[in-house]
Amino acid sequence: MIQSIRVTVQGFELHALEYGEGPAVVLLHGFGNSSEDWRPTVELLGRSGYRAIAVDALGFGLSDKPADAPYSLTLYASLYQGLVAALGLERATFIAHSFGGKIAMATAVLYPERVEQLVLVDSEGFVPIPLLMRKGGTIPFLGEMMLWMSARPQVLQAQLGAFFYEPKTYVTAELVNRAVATLQDPAQRQALLKLSRCYDDHDLVRSGIRARLGELRCPTLILWGEEDRVFSLASGQAAQREIAGAQLVAFPRCGHFPQVEAFRGFHGVVLGFLAHGGKEREDQ
């Protein structure tokens, strides 16, 4: 049975969903999402002989949402390496989607001793982000207005539709309502506003982490939806070029969430990599 746990790391309380016993797998969600997005994967991994731990990032889900935290890749990486230690683990495999991808890469670069293997899923960090998105939060009242607009159901439905190859199948009223409730939560809004005001600190390029991806030595799998309209497949190909020995698998007729739209294929590839990824790297 999946359990809800709370772990205090560096004074911050992080919430996670945990299930199973065996080699540890830490799952990181995308921007504006939570550990709940990984619940089916947590269950599958737990039943397959792994200890799956899906974490709500600081500022999201049921984790602390401090309005004054210095949100940065350095902070997030430090929290995740601390989480691994707090759970009594030496190392863990990280599976990370979108926004979580750049955090997982930062963790692997800054704390390589903590990362066994790395799975990046339609990761952020390999395309330039428009100036308005990077700097909008620093302009008085603009960040608040952007958040207010983003919380409108019609706007959210359109945004969510861009994430999927077949939006009519996956963008349900329940999904839209959950997103609205998230963005209308005052603590969540304050955390998102703070994140928008310190964008450069959690940008893969401006933080200096992207320039160090060549240092990665852990087995790395890159998974991508061929029809991703958020970060195109070209981003996955860039990631493969910059991370030595990385494998790239693309799923046809699939958008930004292959763990949803390509559920069986995605999890089959992940389980195969978890079982053999490390051994393949050792044999090279």
N, C-alpha and C positions, 0 to 999 in steps of 0.2 A: 504493500500500500504506500502511495506517495505521502510523505510527511512534510509539513511546513516547519521549517526551523529558522532560528534567528541566531546570528553570530555577530559579536561585537569585535570590530577591527579598528584600531587606532581611534577609538572613541565613537565610531559610527556603527549603528546597528544595521546589518544587512539581512534581508529576508531571502530565503531560498526554498525551493522544492527539492526534496531528496528521496531517492528510492534505489534499493538494491545494494549488493555487496560485490566487491571485486575491484579491478583497476578503476581509478577515479576519472570521471569525465565532467568537466565544468562547462556549462552552457550559458552563453551570454546573448541577450536579446538586442533588438534594434532600438532606434530612437523612438521614444514615446510608447514603447511596448513594455512588456514585463515577462517574468518567468512563466506566466500562464501560457504564453505562446509556445513554449517548449514542452508543455505537459504530455502530449502524445509521445514525443521523443524520449522524455524521461521515463515513461512507463515501458517503452520498448527496450531501452538500454538496461533498465533495471531487471527486466525479465531475461535479458541476454547475457547476464553475468557481469554487469558493470555497476559501479556506484555512481549514479547520475545525480548531478547537483546543478539545478538551474537557478541562477542568482538574479535577483532584482538589483540592477546597478544603483549606486548612490544617486538619489534624485528621482527614482522611478519605482513603480509598483508599491510594495509594502516596506521597502527600505527607507531609511531616513532621507528627508528632503530638505537639508539645511539651505536656507536662502543665502548664506554667507560663505559657503564652502568654496575653496579654490578649485573648481571643477577643471581638471586637466588630465591628459593622458598619463602624466607622471603620477598624479594622485590615484587614478583608477588602477593603474598597474600595481602600485604599492598596496592598495587595498586587496587586490586579487591574490598577490603573492602572500599577503598576510592571512587571507581567508584559507588558502591551501594549508598554511602552517597551523592555523587555529583548528582546522578539522583533523589534525594529526596526520597529515599527508606530507610526503616528500615532494611528489610531483603529480601533475594531472595533465590529461589531454584537454585542450580547450577547443570547443566548437562554438563559433561566434558568427552571428548574423548582422549584416549591415553596420550600424553604429558600433555594435559590439566587436566587429572585426578589427577595427583600428585599435580598440582597447586590448584585444587579445594579442595583436602584433606588438604593441608597446610592452605588454607583460613579457612576451617571449624575448624581446630585445633587451629589456632592462633586467629581467630576472630569468635568464635561460635555464637556470638550475631547477626552476619550478615547472617548466613546460615540457611535457613528454612528447606530445604530438600536437599539431595545429590543424584545425579544419576551418577554413574561411568560407562563409556562405554569402554571396552577393555583397561583398564587403565595401563599406565606405572607405574613401581615402585615395582613390586613384583617378578622380576627375576633379577639375577646378570647381569650387562652389561659388555661385554668383555672389557679387559684392553685397547685395541687399541682404542675403541670408547670413553672410559672415558678419556684417556690421550693423544690420538693422536694429538689433537689440541694444546697441549703444546710443541710439538716437532717442532723446526724450519722447516718451509716449508711443513711439513707433512700435517698439517691441510689444507693449501691452495691446496695441491695436491689432497687430498681426496675430497674437494669441487669441484675441477675441474673435477675429474673423475665422481662424482655424477651427474654433469650437462650434461653428454653425453646422448643423446636420447636413445641409446641402453641400457645403464646402468639403466636409469630411467625407461624404459619400463619393465625391469626385476624386478627392485625393486617394482614398482607399482603392478606387477603381483602377487607378494608374499602377497599382502594385501587382495586379494579377492579369494573366493572359486571358482568363475567362472570368471577368468580374461578376457577371450575373450569378455565377455558381458560388462565389466565396464572399462577396460583399453583401452580407445579410443585415437585416434590421438589428439583430443582436450585436453584430460587430460594430455597426455605426453607433448604436446607443452606448456601448462600452467605451468607445473612443471619445464620445461626447462627455461621458461622466468623468473620464480621466482628465480631459482638458478643462473641465469646469471645477475641478478640485483646487482650492486655493493654494495648498502646499505644493501641488504639482506645478501649478502655473508659476509660482515663485521660483521653483527650481529650474524650470525651463527658461525663464527669463534670465536667471543668472548664467545658465549655460550659454545662452545667446550672446551675453555680454562678454564672455571670455572665450569666444570661439577659437581664436588662434592657439590657445593653450591646449585644446583638444583636437586640433587639426593635424592630420598625419604629416603633412609637409612642414608647416610652420613650427611644429614641436620638435622637428629634427628626426623624428622616428623613421620616416620613409627613407631618408638617406642612409639609414643603418640596416635596412632590411637584408642587405647582402651578408650581414653577420649571422643570420638565422641558420642554425644547423639541425633543428628538429624536423622530423618528417612532416611535410605540409601537403594538405589536400585542399584544393580550391574548387568549390561547387558553385555553379551559376545557372540561372535561368536564361535560356537563349533569347527570350523575348522580354527581358527586364527593361522597363522603360525608366527606371530610377537610376540605376548604374548599369550601363550596357555591358555586353559580353567583352567589349574591348578593355574594360577595367579589369576583368578577370584575367585576360591575356597579359595585361601589364603586370599584374601581381605575379603571374607565373614567371615572367621574365626577370623580375626583381628578387624573387626568393629562390635560391639555388635548390634545384632538384624537385621543385613543387610539381604536383600533378594537377591537371585541370580537367574537370568533367562538367560538360554542359548538358542541360536537360531541355529537349525540344518542347514547344508549346507550353512554356513555363515562364512566369514573370519573376518578381522579386522575392517570392517565398517558395523556393523549391521544396522545402520541408512540408509545405501544405499541398501545392499543386502537383508535385511529383513525389508524393509521400512514399510509395513503395520503392521506387528507384533510388530516391535520396537515401533512405535508411539502409537499403541493401549495400550501396556504395560505402556509406559510413561504417557499417559493421565490418565490411571487408577490410577497410583501411585500418580500423582499430585493431583488428586481428593480425594484420600483416604489414602495416605501414612501417613500423619500426624495424622489423626484420628485413624488409626490402632495402631500407637505407643502410643497414649493417652489411648487407651482401654487396653493395655497390663498391 
